[in-house]
Amino acid sequence: MNKKFLFIIFAFSVFSGLKAQALLEISGSIETLRSYPAKDVAVDLLDEQGNLIRIDSTDRDGIYAFRELEPNTVYYVRPRYKASVYNGVSTMDIVLTRKYLQGERDLETPYAFIGADMDGSDTITAHDLLVMTKVVLGEVDFLEGKLQFIRKDWVFNPDFSSFHNISKAGWKRVELNSDSQVVDFFLTRRGDVNSTLVVE
């Protein structure tokens, strides 16, 4: 076997290895807390400096994917909703929040606390109840600014007592080394105590 042939085999092997390394991806799903897929959600892929590289949108099953990404690279994944969502806040949310404030019933999940914290003040007070009531009565608009993405691997405080860092749950730093990564998110909103949000 001559040297030229050996070189060709070696070069092909190296090229194939590099190509295989480059075929990494970051993908995942976005769904509501009741497992309804969130379609048409824009998902940004940023580099380590925060520069936007690509944008994808979730399909009808709430799936997004960024393919053929460079290995040994840090990326950030950040979903954002492109449309307004009006549903998810109802009279039942008012009832649940009032019972919590009166000490008649606990809020059993961190997502319920986020829903009851209508004004985003990191506490649940009578003011949250007032704003929630105005939204249900149609006296104030309450649109996409109060939507909240929370990645599924986010770890809450054990007593759900503080949400001042909750904005960090809406994005994920991904160190893409030799394996593809999956980053899933929940989509919820302020005011949705009983998790009835539906993205149509």
PyRosetta script that sets phi, psi and omega in degrees:
from pyrosetta import init, pose_from_sequence

init()
pose = pose_from_sequence("MNKKFLFIIFAFSVFSGLKAQALLEISGSIETLRSYPAKDVAVDLLDEQGNLIRIDSTDRDGIYAFRELEPNTVYYVRPRYKASVYNGVSTMDIVLTRKYLQGERDLETPYAFIGADMDGSDTITAHDLLVMTKVVLGEVDFLEGKLQFIRKDWVFNPDFSSFHNISKAGWKRVELNSDSQVVDFFLTRRGDVNSTLVVE")
pose.set_psi(1, 120.9)
pose.set_omega(1, -174.4)
pose.set_phi(2, -79.7)
pose.set_psi(2, 166.1)
pose.set_omega(2, -175.1)
pose.set_phi(3, -65.2)
pose.set_psi(3, -35.2)
pose.set_omega(3, -178.5)
pose.set_phi(4, -64.4)
pose.set_psi(4, -42.8)
pose.set_omega(4, 179.5)
pose.set_phi(5, -64.9)
pose.set_psi(5, -41.8)
pose.set_omega(5, 177.8)
pose.set_phi(6, -62.2)
pose.set_psi(6, -38.7)
pose.set_omega(6, 178.9)
pose.set_phi(7, -64.8)
pose.set_psi(7, -40.2)
pose.set_omega(7, 179.7)
pose.set_phi(8, -63.5)
pose.set_psi(8, -43.0)
pose.set_omega(8, 178.5)
pose.set_phi(9, -62.9)
pose.set_psi(9, -43.2)
pose.set_omega(9, 179.7)
pose.set_phi(10, -63.3)
pose.set_psi(10, -45.6)
pose.set_omega(10, -179.3)
pose.set_phi(11, -62.9)
pose.set_psi(11, -40.8)
pose.set_omega(11, 179.4)
pose.set_phi(12, -64.8)
pose.set_psi(12, -40.0)
pose.set_omega(12, 179.7)
pose.set_phi(13, -64.2)
pose.set_psi(13, -43.7)
pose.set_omega(13, 178.8)
pose.set_phi(14, -63.6)
pose.set_psi(14, -44.8)
pose.set_omega(14, -180.0)
pose.set_phi(15, -62.7)
pose.set_psi(15, -43.0)
pose.set_omega(15, 179.4)
pose.set_phi(16, -63.3)
pose.set_psi(16, -39.5)
pose.set_omega(16, 178.8)
pose.set_phi(17, -65.1)
pose.set_psi(17, -42.5)
pose.set_omega(17, 178.4)
pose.set_phi(18, -65.3)
pose.set_psi(18, -40.6)
pose.set_omega(18, 179.5)
pose.set_phi(19, -64.4)
pose.set_psi(19, -41.6)
pose.set_omega(19, 178.7)
pose.set_phi(20, -64.5)
pose.set_psi(20, -37.8)
pose.set_omega(20, 178.6)
pose.set_phi(21, -63.4)
pose.set_psi(21, -35.8)
pose.set_omega(21, -175.5)
pose.set_phi(22, -73.8)
pose.set_psi(22, -16.4)
pose.set_omega(22, -176.6)
pose.set_phi(23, -86.3)
pose.set_psi(23, 48.4)
pose.set_omega(23, 174.9)
pose.set_phi(24, -95.7)
pose.set_psi(24, 161.6)
pose.set_omega(24, 179.8)
pose.set_phi(25, -147.5)
pose.set_psi(25, 157.3)
pose.set_omega(25, 168.9)
pose.set_phi(26, -117.6)
pose.set_psi(26, 122.3)
pose.set_omega(26, -178.3)
pose.set_phi(27, -141.4)
pose.set_psi(27, 171.4)
pose.set_omega(27, 178.9)
pose.set_phi(28, 174.1)
pose.set_psi(28, -172.8)
pose.set_omega(28, 179.8)
pose.set_phi(29, -128.3)
pose.set_psi(29, 154.8)
pose.set_omega(29, 174.7)
pose.set_phi(30, -129.5)
pose.set_psi(30, 125.5)
pose.set_omega(30, -177.5)
pose.set_phi(31, -145.3)
pose.set_psi(31, 163.3)
pose.set_omega(31, 175.8)
pose.set_phi(32, -76.9)
pose.set_psi(32, 174.1)
pose.set_omega(32, -177.1)
pose.set_phi(33, -69.3)
pose.set_psi(33, -14.0)
pose.set_omega(33, 175.3)
pose.set_phi(34, -103.4)
pose.set_psi(34, 20.1)
pose.set_omega(34, 172.7)
pose.set_phi(35, 70.2)
pose.set_psi(35, 22.5)
pose.set_omega(35, 171.4)
pose.set_phi(36, -84.3)
pose.set_psi(36, 130.9)
pose.set_omega(36, -179.4)
pose.set_phi(37, -64.2)
pose.set_psi(37, 141.3)
pose.set_omega(37, 177.9)
pose.set_phi(38, -101.1)
pose.set_psi(38, 100.1)
pose.set_omega(38, -178.5)
pose.set_phi(39, -88.8)
pose.set_psi(39, 160.8)
pose.set_omega(39, 177.8)
pose.set_phi(40, 60.8)
pose.set_psi(40, 29.4)
pose.set_omega(40, 171.8)
pose.set_phi(41, -88.8)
pose.set_psi(41, 127.0)
pose.set_omega(41, 176.1)
pose.set_phi(42, -76.0)
pose.set_psi(42, 134.7)
pose.set_omega(42, 178.4)
pose.set_phi(43, -123.3)
pose.set_psi(43, 121.1)
pose.set_omega(43, -179.3)
pose.set_phi(44, -93.6)
pose.set_psi(44, 140.9)
pose.set_omega(44, 171.0)
pose.set_phi(45, -113.5)
pose.set_psi(45, 121.6)
pose.set_omega(45, -177.1)
pose.set_phi(46, -119.5)
pose.set_psi(46, 156.1)
pose.set_omega(46, 175.2)
pose.set_phi(47, -85.3)
pose.set_psi(47, -176.8)
pose.set_omega(47, -174.5)
pose.set_phi(48, -66.0)
pose.set_psi(48, -22.7)
pose.set_omega(48, 179.1)
pose.set_phi(49, -88.8)
pose.set_psi(49, -0.6)
pose.set_omega(49, 179.1)
pose.set_phi(50, 88.8)
pose.set_psi(50, 11.4)
pose.set_omega(50, 178.3)
pose.set_phi(51, -83.0)
pose.set_psi(51, 135.5)
pose.set_omega(51, -179.4)
pose.set_phi(52, -71.1)
pose.set_psi(52, 126.6)
pose.set_omega(52, -179.4)
pose.set_phi(53, -103.3)
pose.set_psi(53, -50.2)
pose.set_omega(53, -178.4)
pose.set_phi(54, -145.1)
pose.set_psi(54, 163.3)
pose.set_omega(54, 173.1)
pose.set_phi(55, -132.8)
pose.set_psi(55, 132.5)
pose.set_omega(55, 173.4)
pose.set_phi(56, -124.4)
pose.set_psi(56, 165.3)
pose.set_omega(56, 175.7)
pose.set_phi(57, -126.8)
pose.set_psi(57, 143.0)
pose.set_omega(57, 178.4)
pose.set_phi(58, -68.3)
pose.set_psi(58, 144.9)
pose.set_omega(58, 178.3)
pose.set_phi(59, -85.6)
pose.set_psi(59, -168.7)
pose.set_omega(59, -176.1)
pose.set_phi(60, -64.4)
pose.set_psi(60, -19.2)
pose.set_omega(60, 177.7)
pose.set_phi(61, -97.1)
pose.set_psi(61, 7.7)
pose.set_omega(61, 178.6)
pose.set_phi(62, 76.6)
pose.set_psi(62, 20.4)
pose.set_omega(62, -175.4)
pose.set_phi(63, -100.8)
pose.set_psi(63, 139.3)
pose.set_omega(63, 172.3)
pose.set_phi(64, -130.1)
pose.set_psi(64, 162.7)
pose.set_omega(64, 178.9)
pose.set_phi(65, -160.7)
pose.set_psi(65, 138.1)
pose.set_omega(65, 170.6)
pose.set_phi(66, -116.4)
pose.set_psi(66, 114.5)
pose.set_omega(66, -174.4)
pose.set_phi(67, -108.1)
pose.set_psi(67, 165.9)
pose.set_omega(67, 177.5)
pose.set_phi(68, 55.0)
pose.set_psi(68, 52.4)
pose.set_omega(68, 179.2)
pose.set_phi(69, -95.9)
pose.set_psi(69, 151.4)
pose.set_omega(69, -179.6)
pose.set_phi(70, -71.1)
pose.set_psi(70, 135.3)
pose.set_omega(70, 175.8)
pose.set_phi(71, -74.8)
pose.set_psi(71, 167.7)
pose.set_omega(71, 178.6)
pose.set_phi(72, 55.9)
pose.set_psi(72, 42.4)
pose.set_omega(72, -176.0)
pose.set_phi(73, -136.8)
pose.set_psi(73, 146.5)
pose.set_omega(73, 176.7)
pose.set_phi(74, -97.1)
pose.set_psi(74, 130.1)
pose.set_omega(74, 177.3)
pose.set_phi(75, -125.9)
pose.set_psi(75, 160.8)
pose.set_omega(75, 171.6)
pose.set_phi(76, -122.1)
pose.set_psi(76, 136.4)
pose.set_omega(76, 177.8)
pose.set_phi(77, -112.9)
pose.set_psi(77, 127.6)
pose.set_omega(77, -175.4)
pose.set_phi(78, -140.5)
pose.set_psi(78, 108.4)
pose.set_omega(78, 176.3)
pose.set_phi(79, -81.8)
pose.set_psi(79, 152.9)
pose.set_omega(79, 175.4)
pose.set_phi(80, -153.7)
pose.set_psi(80, 139.5)
pose.set_omega(80, -176.5)
pose.set_phi(81, -89.3)
pose.set_psi(81, 137.8)
pose.set_omega(81, -172.6)
pose.set_phi(82, -93.2)
pose.set_psi(82, -9.4)
pose.set_omega(82, -175.2)
pose.set_phi(83, -128.0)
pose.set_psi(83, 171.5)
pose.set_omega(83, 178.1)
pose.set_phi(84, -89.8)
pose.set_psi(84, 141.3)
pose.set_omega(84, 177.7)
pose.set_phi(85, -121.1)
pose.set_psi(85, 119.5)
pose.set_omega(85, -175.6)
pose.set_phi(86, -98.0)
pose.set_psi(86, -18.9)
pose.set_omega(86, -173.8)
pose.set_phi(87, -88.4)
pose.set_psi(87, 174.5)
pose.set_omega(87, 176.1)
pose.set_phi(88, 107.3)
pose.set_psi(88, -13.4)
pose.set_omega(88, 178.5)
pose.set_phi(89, -117.5)
pose.set_psi(89, 120.9)
pose.set_omega(89, -173.8)
pose.set_phi(90, -141.0)
pose.set_psi(90, 179.2)
pose.set_omega(90, 178.5)
pose.set_phi(91, -60.5)
pose.set_psi(91, -34.9)
pose.set_omega(91, 179.7)
pose.set_phi(92, -62.9)
pose.set_psi(92, -34.7)
pose.set_omega(92, 176.8)
pose.set_phi(93, -64.5)
pose.set_psi(93, -37.5)
pose.set_omega(93, 176.7)
pose.set_phi(94, -63.3)
pose.set_psi(94, -45.6)
pose.set_omega(94, -179.1)
pose.set_phi(95, -61.0)
pose.set_psi(95, -45.6)
pose.set_omega(95, -178.4)
pose.set_phi(96, -65.2)
pose.set_psi(96, -39.6)
pose.set_omega(96, 179.8)
pose.set_phi(97, -68.3)
pose.set_psi(97, -41.2)
pose.set_omega(97, 178.7)
pose.set_phi(98, -63.0)
pose.set_psi(98, -43.1)
pose.set_omega(98, 179.8)
pose.set_phi(99, -64.2)
pose.set_psi(99, -34.6)
pose.set_omega(99, 177.0)
pose.set_phi(100, -66.5)
pose.set_psi(100, -45.1)
pose.set_omega(100, -179.1)
pose.set_phi(101, -65.4)
pose.set_psi(101, -29.7)
pose.set_omega(101, 179.7)
pose.set_phi(102, -88.1)
pose.set_psi(102, 1.7)
pose.set_omega(102, 178.2)
pose.set_phi(103, 75.6)
pose.set_psi(103, 17.2)
pose.set_omega(103, -177.3)
pose.set_phi(104, -90.4)
pose.set_psi(104, -19.0)
pose.set_omega(104, -175.9)
pose.set_phi(105, -156.8)
pose.set_psi(105, 139.7)
pose.set_omega(105, 176.6)
pose.set_phi(106, -84.7)
pose.set_psi(106, 158.1)
pose.set_omega(106, 169.0)
pose.set_phi(107, -96.5)
pose.set_psi(107, 117.9)
pose.set_omega(107, -163.2)
pose.set_phi(108, -87.5)
pose.set_psi(108, -14.0)
pose.set_omega(108, -179.1)
pose.set_phi(109, -130.1)
pose.set_psi(109, 157.1)
pose.set_omega(109, 176.3)
pose.set_phi(110, -63.8)
pose.set_psi(110, -28.0)
pose.set_omega(110, 179.6)
pose.set_phi(111, -69.4)
pose.set_psi(111, -32.9)
pose.set_omega(111, 175.4)
pose.set_phi(112, -66.9)
pose.set_psi(112, -37.1)
pose.set_omega(112, 176.1)
pose.set_phi(113, -63.6)
pose.set_psi(113, -43.6)
pose.set_omega(113, 178.8)
pose.set_phi(114, -61.8)
pose.set_psi(114, -40.4)
pose.set_omega(114, 178.3)
pose.set_phi(115, -64.3)
pose.set_psi(115, -41.6)
pose.set_omega(115, -178.2)
pose.set_phi(116, -72.3)
pose.set_psi(116, -25.3)
pose.set_omega(116, 177.8)
pose.set_phi(117, -79.7)
pose.set_psi(117, 70.4)
pose.set_omega(117, -170.8)
pose.set_phi(118, -61.1)
pose.set_psi(118, -36.6)
pose.set_omega(118, -176.0)
pose.set_phi(119, -93.6)
pose.set_psi(119, 1.7)
pose.set_omega(119, 177.0)
pose.set_phi(120, 68.7)
pose.set_psi(120, 28.0)
pose.set_omega(120, -176.2)
pose.set_phi(121, -88.1)
pose.set_psi(121, -0.6)
pose.set_omega(121, -178.8)
pose.set_phi(122, 76.8)
pose.set_psi(122, 8.5)
pose.set_omega(122, 174.2)
pose.set_phi(123, -141.5)
pose.set_psi(123, 160.4)
pose.set_omega(123, 178.0)
pose.set_phi(124, -110.5)
pose.set_psi(124, 117.8)
pose.set_omega(124, -174.5)
pose.set_phi(125, -135.6)
pose.set_psi(125, 179.8)
pose.set_omega(125, 177.4)
pose.set_phi(126, -62.4)
pose.set_psi(126, -26.5)
pose.set_omega(126, 179.0)
pose.set_phi(127, -64.9)
pose.set_psi(127, -37.3)
pose.set_omega(127, 175.7)
pose.set_phi(128, -60.0)
pose.set_psi(128, -42.7)
pose.set_omega(128, 179.1)
pose.set_phi(129, -63.2)
pose.set_psi(129, -40.1)
pose.set_omega(129, 179.2)
pose.set_phi(130, -63.7)
pose.set_psi(130, -47.4)
pose.set_omega(130, -179.4)
pose.set_phi(131, -64.5)
pose.set_psi(131, -41.5)
pose.set_omega(131, 179.0)
pose.set_phi(132, -59.8)
pose.set_psi(132, -42.8)
pose.set_omega(132, 179.3)
pose.set_phi(133, -63.5)
pose.set_psi(133, -41.5)
pose.set_omega(133, 179.2)
pose.set_phi(134, -65.3)
pose.set_psi(134, -34.9)
pose.set_omega(134, 177.8)
pose.set_phi(135, -66.7)
pose.set_psi(135, -47.2)
pose.set_omega(135, -179.9)
pose.set_phi(136, -61.8)
pose.set_psi(136, -36.9)
pose.set_omega(136, 179.7)
pose.set_phi(137, -79.0)
pose.set_psi(137, -6.1)
pose.set_omega(137, 179.1)
pose.set_phi(138, 79.0)
pose.set_psi(138, 17.1)
pose.set_omega(138, -178.4)
pose.set_phi(139, -81.5)
pose.set_psi(139, -23.1)
pose.set_omega(139, 177.1)
pose.set_phi(140, -136.2)
pose.set_psi(140, 151.2)
pose.set_omega(140, 175.4)
pose.set_phi(141, -84.6)
pose.set_psi(141, 146.9)
pose.set_omega(141, -179.6)
pose.set_phi(142, -144.9)
pose.set_psi(142, 88.2)
pose.set_omega(142, -167.7)
pose.set_phi(143, -105.3)
pose.set_psi(143, -143.2)
pose.set_omega(143, -168.7)
pose.set_phi(144, -67.5)
pose.set_psi(144, -16.6)
pose.set_omega(144, -179.3)
pose.set_phi(145, -62.0)
pose.set_psi(145, -19.6)
pose.set_omega(145, -178.5)
pose.set_phi(146, -104.0)
pose.set_psi(146, 6.7)
pose.set_omega(146, 173.6)
pose.set_phi(147, -71.2)
pose.set_psi(147, 147.1)
pose.set_omega(147, -176.4)
pose.set_phi(148, -135.2)
pose.set_psi(148, 121.5)
pose.set_omega(148, 171.9)
pose.set_phi(149, -93.1)
pose.set_psi(149, 136.1)
pose.set_omega(149, 179.1)
pose.set_phi(150, -134.9)
pose.set_psi(150, 117.5)
pose.set_omega(150, -179.3)
pose.set_phi(151, -68.2)
pose.set_psi(151, 148.4)
pose.set_omega(151, -170.2)
pose.set_phi(152, -69.1)
pose.set_psi(152, -20.3)
pose.set_omega(152, 179.3)
pose.set_phi(153, -94.4)
pose.set_psi(153, 10.8)
pose.set_omega(153, 179.7)
pose.set_phi(154, -68.8)
pose.set_psi(154, 134.1)
pose.set_omega(154, -178.8)
pose.set_phi(155, -103.5)
pose.set_psi(155, 117.3)
pose.set_omega(155, 179.2)
pose.set_phi(156, -84.9)
pose.set_psi(156, 161.0)
pose.set_omega(156, 170.4)
pose.set_phi(157, -60.0)
pose.set_psi(157, 143.7)
pose.set_omega(157, -176.4)
pose.set_phi(158, -56.1)
pose.set_psi(158, -33.9)
pose.set_omega(158, -178.3)
pose.set_phi(159, -99.4)
pose.set_psi(159, 8.9)
pose.set_omega(159, -179.4)
pose.set_phi(160, 56.0)
pose.set_psi(160, 25.4)
pose.set_omega(160, -168.4)
pose.set_phi(161, -82.2)
pose.set_psi(161, -18.2)
pose.set_omega(161, -175.7)
pose.set_phi(162, -138.8)
pose.set_psi(162, 133.6)
pose.set_omega(162, 179.6)
pose.set_phi(163, -126.9)
pose.set_psi(163, 25.2)
pose.set_omega(163, -175.5)
pose.set_phi(164, -69.0)
pose.set_psi(164, -16.6)
pose.set_omega(164, 177.2)
pose.set_phi(165, -105.7)
pose.set_psi(165, 15.1)
pose.set_omega(165, -172.8)
pose.set_phi(166, -64.1)
pose.set_psi(166, -25.4)
pose.set_omega(166, 178.7)
pose.set_phi(167, -62.1)
pose.set_psi(167, -27.3)
pose.set_omega(167, 178.7)
pose.set_phi(168, -70.6)
pose.set_psi(168, -18.6)
pose.set_omega(168, 178.6)
pose.set_phi(169, -74.6)
pose.set_psi(169, -11.0)
pose.set_omega(169, -176.4)
pose.set_phi(170, -88.8)
pose.set_psi(170, 5.6)
pose.set_omega(170, 176.1)
pose.set_phi(171, -148.5)
pose.set_psi(171, 166.9)
pose.set_omega(171, -175.9)
pose.set_phi(172, -141.0)
pose.set_psi(172, 130.8)
pose.set_omega(172, 172.3)
pose.set_phi(173, -87.4)
pose.set_psi(173, 126.0)
pose.set_omega(173, -175.6)
pose.set_phi(174, -121.7)
pose.set_psi(174, 120.5)
pose.set_omega(174, 172.7)
pose.set_phi(175, -93.1)
pose.set_psi(175, 103.1)
pose.set_omega(175, -175.7)
pose.set_phi(176, -91.4)
pose.set_psi(176, 102.0)
pose.set_omega(176, -177.7)
pose.set_phi(177, -99.7)
pose.set_psi(177, -97.2)
pose.set_omega(177, -177.6)
pose.set_phi(178, -107.6)
pose.set_psi(178, -4.6)
pose.set_omega(178, -177.7)
pose.set_phi(179, -126.2)
pose.set_psi(179, 148.3)
pose.set_omega(179, 173.2)
pose.set_phi(180, -68.1)
pose.set_psi(180, 157.4)
pose.set_omega(180, -175.8)
pose.set_phi(181, -125.4)
pose.set_psi(181, 148.5)
pose.set_omega(181, 176.6)
pose.set_phi(182, -114.3)
pose.set_psi(182, 127.1)
pose.set_omega(182, 179.4)
pose.set_phi(183, -128.3)
pose.set_psi(183, 109.0)
pose.set_omega(183, -178.2)
pose.set_phi(184, -105.5)
pose.set_psi(184, 149.0)
pose.set_omega(184, -179.9)
pose.set_phi(185, -131.3)
pose.set_psi(185, 150.6)
pose.set_omega(185, 163.8)
pose.set_phi(186, -96.7)
pose.set_psi(186, 149.9)
pose.set_omega(186, 172.3)
pose.set_phi(187, -117.8)
pose.set_psi(187, 121.9)
pose.set_omega(187, 177.3)
pose.set_phi(188, -136.5)
pose.set_psi(188, -169.1)
pose.set_omega(188, 179.8)
pose.set_phi(189, -155.8)
pose.set_psi(189, 156.6)
pose.set_omega(189, 172.9)
pose.set_phi(190, -64.9)
pose.set_psi(190, 136.2)
pose.set_omega(190, 179.5)
pose.set_phi(191, 97.9)
pose.set_psi(191, -16.8)
pose.set_omega(191, -178.1)
pose.set_phi(192, -95.5)
pose.set_psi(192, 81.1)
pose.set_omega(192, -176.1)
pose.set_phi(193, -72.0)
pose.set_psi(193, -36.0)
pose.set_omega(193, -175.8)
pose.set_phi(194, -102.1)
pose.set_psi(194, 15.8)
pose.set_omega(194, 170.6)
pose.set_phi(195, 58.1)
pose.set_psi(195, 53.3)
pose.set_omega(195, 179.5)
pose.set_phi(196, -103.2)
pose.set_psi(196, 5.6)
pose.set_omega(196, -178.9)
pose.set_phi(197, -58.3)
pose.set_psi(197, 132.6)
pose.set_omega(197, 175.7)
pose.set_phi(198, -129.8)
pose.set_psi(198, 130.8)
pose.set_omega(198, 176.6)
pose.set_phi(199, -102.2)
pose.set_psi(199, 112.1)
pose.set_omega(199, -174.6)
pose.set_phi(200, -96.8)
pose.dump_pdb("model.pdb")
